[in-house]
Amino acid sequence: MLELQTYGDNAPAEHQSPPILIAHGLFGSGRNWGVIAKRLGKSRRVITVDMRNHGGSHWADSHAYADLAGDLAEVISGLGGQADVIGHSMGGKAAMVLALTHPEHVRRLIVADIAPVGYGHSQTPMIDAMRKVNLSKITTRSDADAQLAAHVEDPSVRAFLLQSLDVAGKTWRLNLDVLEAEMEKIVGFPDISGQFDGPALFLAGAASDYVLPEHRALIKSLFPKARQAKIPGAGHWLHAEKPREFEAAANIFLSDRS
């Protein structure tokens, strides 16, 4: 079962609107989306999830996108059967596979800075860096950051990774062994047919190179009603770098009744 965090329980009742479900990216957790979820939760019920092998959710031997999409479908079934779905990076790929294989569960889809393609880069070096932290010698997050700095130069990347560290328990809230073993599937995208005929927004960071012009034809073939937009000044972590702009774009798209 996936760990869920719920926002907006006191939002005005909107019976015509299903909840919003948010799926995070690799090495993340639902908590990474707390700022956006709280803001969207002012008018809607919002649920963030910890994906399998992340955060407080179950660990499993497989991390294929069919499995991740199945997990999300199970959550949505428990929420009433349909949701507006937002997915970033790995979570965006899971959301796309969900929409293509379980379209009845998705009303509107937002895919954040990812395309339905395989990528050449691997995130295995991040796993190696986390493994090199001597957890027996840490008493604070700063201790871990000092060790991690020897392997990860960017302080923002270190801060992101350290959100998945349980300092008191001296353990990572990530199934590093399975994520490493399944990395080819994670950076790839399954050979999948079909279409999602509902409204879809592919929202990219203008400074990111994850969604390229050559991806547009494939996106349109799988998601015929897809719109594409960019957030100026944002990179791959567009929701963290430009939260208000992301929230505004999401609100406009999700409230559109056309």
C-alpha positions in Angstrom: 0.0 0.0 0.0 1.1 3.5 -0.7 1.5 6.1 2.1 -0.8 9.0 1.5 -0.9 12.6 2.7 -4.2 14.5 2.4 -4.7 18.3 2.1 -7.8 20.4 1.7 -10.2 18.3 3.8 -11.8 21.7 4.8 -12.0 23.0 1.3 -15.5 23.9 0.0 -17.4 20.9 -1.3 -17.2 20.6 -5.1 -19.1 17.5 -5.9 -18.3 18.0 -9.6 -14.6 17.8 -9.0 -12.7 14.6 -8.1 -9.6 14.8 -5.9 -6.2 15.8 -7.2 -3.6 13.0 -6.9 0.1 13.9 -7.0 2.9 11.5 -7.9 6.5 12.5 -7.1 9.8 11.8 -8.9 12.7 9.5 -8.3 14.2 9.7 -4.8 11.4 12.0 -3.7 8.3 11.6 -1.6 4.8 13.1 -1.2 6.2 15.6 1.3 8.2 17.3 -1.6 4.8 18.5 -2.9 3.5 19.9 0.4 3.6 23.6 -0.7 1.8 23.0 -3.9 -0.7 20.5 -2.3 -1.6 23.0 0.4 -2.2 25.8 -2.1 -4.3 23.6 -4.4 -6.0 22.2 -1.3 -7.7 25.6 -0.7 -10.4 24.7 -3.2 -9.9 20.9 -3.8 -9.1 17.8 -1.9 -5.4 16.9 -2.7 -3.7 13.6 -2.0 0.1 13.2 -2.4 1.6 9.7 -2.3 4.9 8.1 -1.5 5.6 5.9 -4.5 6.6 2.3 -3.9 10.2 1.9 -2.7 10.1 5.5 -1.5 9.2 7.2 1.8 6.7 5.4 3.9 5.3 3.1 1.2 5.9 -0.6 0.7 9.1 -2.0 -0.7 8.8 -4.3 -3.7 11.2 -6.2 -6.0 9.8 -4.5 -9.2 9.7 -0.9 -10.1 8.3 -1.1 -13.6 5.9 1.6 -14.7 3.0 -0.9 -15.0 3.4 -1.6 -11.3 3.6 2.1 -10.4 0.5 2.8 -12.5 -1.3 -0.1 -10.8 -0.5 1.3 -7.4 -2.0 4.7 -8.4 -5.0 3.0 -9.8 -5.6 1.2 -6.5 -5.4 4.5 -4.6 -7.8 6.2 -7.0 -10.2 3.3 -6.7 -10.3 4.0 -2.9 -10.9 7.7 -3.5 -14.0 7.2 -5.5 -12.7 5.9 -8.9 -11.5 9.1 -10.6 -9.0 11.8 -10.0 -7.1 14.6 -11.6 -3.5 13.4 -11.7 -0.3 15.4 -11.5 3.0 13.5 -12.0 6.6 14.8 -12.1 9.5 13.0 -13.8 9.2 9.3 -12.7 5.8 10.1 -11.3 4.9 11.7 -14.6 5.8 8.5 -16.4 3.7 6.5 -14.0 0.8 9.0 -14.5 1.1 8.6 -18.3 1.0 4.8 -18.1 -2.0 5.1 -15.6 -3.9 7.3 -18.1 -3.1 5.0 -21.0 -4.0 1.7 -19.2 -6.7 2.9 -16.8 -8.2 5.9 -18.5 -11.4 5.6 -16.5 -9.4 6.7 -13.4 -8.1 9.9 -14.9 -10.2 13.0 -15.6 -7.4 15.5 -16.3 -3.7 14.8 -16.5 -0.7 17.1 -15.8 2.7 15.7 -16.7 5.5 17.8 -15.2 8.8 18.0 -17.2 9.0 14.5 -18.6 8.1 12.9 -22.0 7.0 9.3 -22.8 10.5 8.4 -23.9 13.6 6.7 -22.6 16.5 8.8 -21.5 20.2 8.1 -21.7 21.2 9.3 -18.3 21.3 7.1 -15.2 20.7 8.2 -11.6 22.8 5.4 -10.3 25.6 7.8 -9.2 23.2 9.4 -6.8 22.6 5.9 -5.3 26.3 5.4 -5.0 26.7 8.7 -3.2 23.9 7.9 -0.7 25.5 4.5 0.0 28.8 6.2 0.8 27.3 8.1 3.7 28.4 6.4 6.9 25.1 6.4 8.7 26.5 5.1 11.9 28.4 8.4 12.3 25.6 10.8 11.8 23.6 12.5 14.6 22.2 15.4 12.5 21.2 16.0 8.9 24.2 18.4 8.7 26.5 15.5 9.5 25.1 13.6 6.5 25.3 16.6 4.3 29.0 17.1 5.1 29.6 13.5 4.1 27.4 13.7 1.0 29.2 16.9 -0.2 32.3 14.8 -1.0 30.2 13.0 -3.7 27.4 15.5 -4.7 28.6 19.1 -5.4 25.2 20.8 -5.8 23.8 21.7 -2.4 20.2 21.8 -3.7 20.6 18.2 -4.9 22.0 17.2 -1.5 19.1 18.9 0.3 16.6 17.0 -1.9 18.3 13.6 -1.3 18.5 14.3 2.5 14.8 14.7 2.7 14.7 10.9 2.3 17.1 10.3 5.2 15.7 9.1 8.5 18.4 10.6 10.8 17.1 9.0 14.0 16.7 5.6 12.4 20.0 6.0 10.6 18.5 4.7 7.3 17.4 5.9 3.9 13.7 5.8 3.2 14.5 4.5 -0.2 14.9 1.0 -1.4 18.3 1.7 -3.0 19.0 -1.9 -4.0 15.8 -2.2 -6.1 16.0 1.3 -7.5 19.5 0.5 -8.7 18.5 -2.9 -10.2 15.5 -1.3 -11.9 17.2 1.9 -13.1 17.0 0.9 -16.8 13.2 0.7 -16.5 13.0 3.9 -14.5 14.9 6.0 -17.0 13.2 4.2 -19.9 9.5 4.1 -20.9 7.5 1.0 -21.7 6.4 0.0 -25.2 2.8 0.9 -24.8 -0.1 1.4 -27.2 -3.4 3.1 -26.9 -4.4 6.7 -26.3 -5.7 8.8 -23.5 -8.4 11.0 -25.0 -8.9 13.2 -21.9 -7.4 16.7 -21.4 -3.6 16.6 -20.7 -1.1 19.3 -20.0 2.6 18.7 -20.5 4.2 21.4 -18.4 8.0 21.8 -18.7 10.7 24.0 -17.3 11.9 26.4 -19.9 15.5 25.8 -18.8 15.1 22.0 -18.8 16.0 19.7 -21.7 13.7 16.8 -20.6 10.9 17.7 -23.0 12.2 18.5 -26.5 10.5 19.6 -29.8 11.1 16.1 -31.2 8.9 14.6 -28.5 5.8 16.5 -29.5 4.6 14.1 -32.2 4.8 11.1 -29.9 3.1 13.0 -27.1 0.3 13.9 -29.5 -0.1 10.3 -30.7 -0.6 9.0 -27.2 -2.4 12.1 -25.8 -4.3 13.7 -28.7 -5.7 16.5 -26.6 -2.4 17.4 -25.0 -1.4 21.0 -24.5 2.2 21.9 -24.0 3.5 24.9 -22.0 6.7 26.0 -20.3 7.4 27.9 -17.1 10.1 30.6 -17.8 13.2 30.4 -15.6 12.4 26.9 -14.3 14.5 23.7 -14.7 13.5 20.1 -14.2 12.3 20.8 -10.6 9.8 23.4 -11.9 7.4 22.9 -9.0 10.1 23.6 -6.4 11.8 26.4 -8.3 8.6 28.2 -9.4 5.8 27.0 -7.1 3.4 29.9 -7.6 3.7 29.7 -11.4 3.2 26.0 -11.2 0.2 26.3 -9.0 -1.3 29.0 -11.3 -0.8 26.9 -14.4 -2.3 23.8 -12.7 -5.3 25.7 -11.3 -6.1 27.1 -14.7 -5.9 23.8 -16.4 -7.7 21.7 -13.8 -10.6 24.2 -13.5 -11.1 24.4 -17.3 -14.5 23.0 -18.1 -14.1 23.1 -21.9 
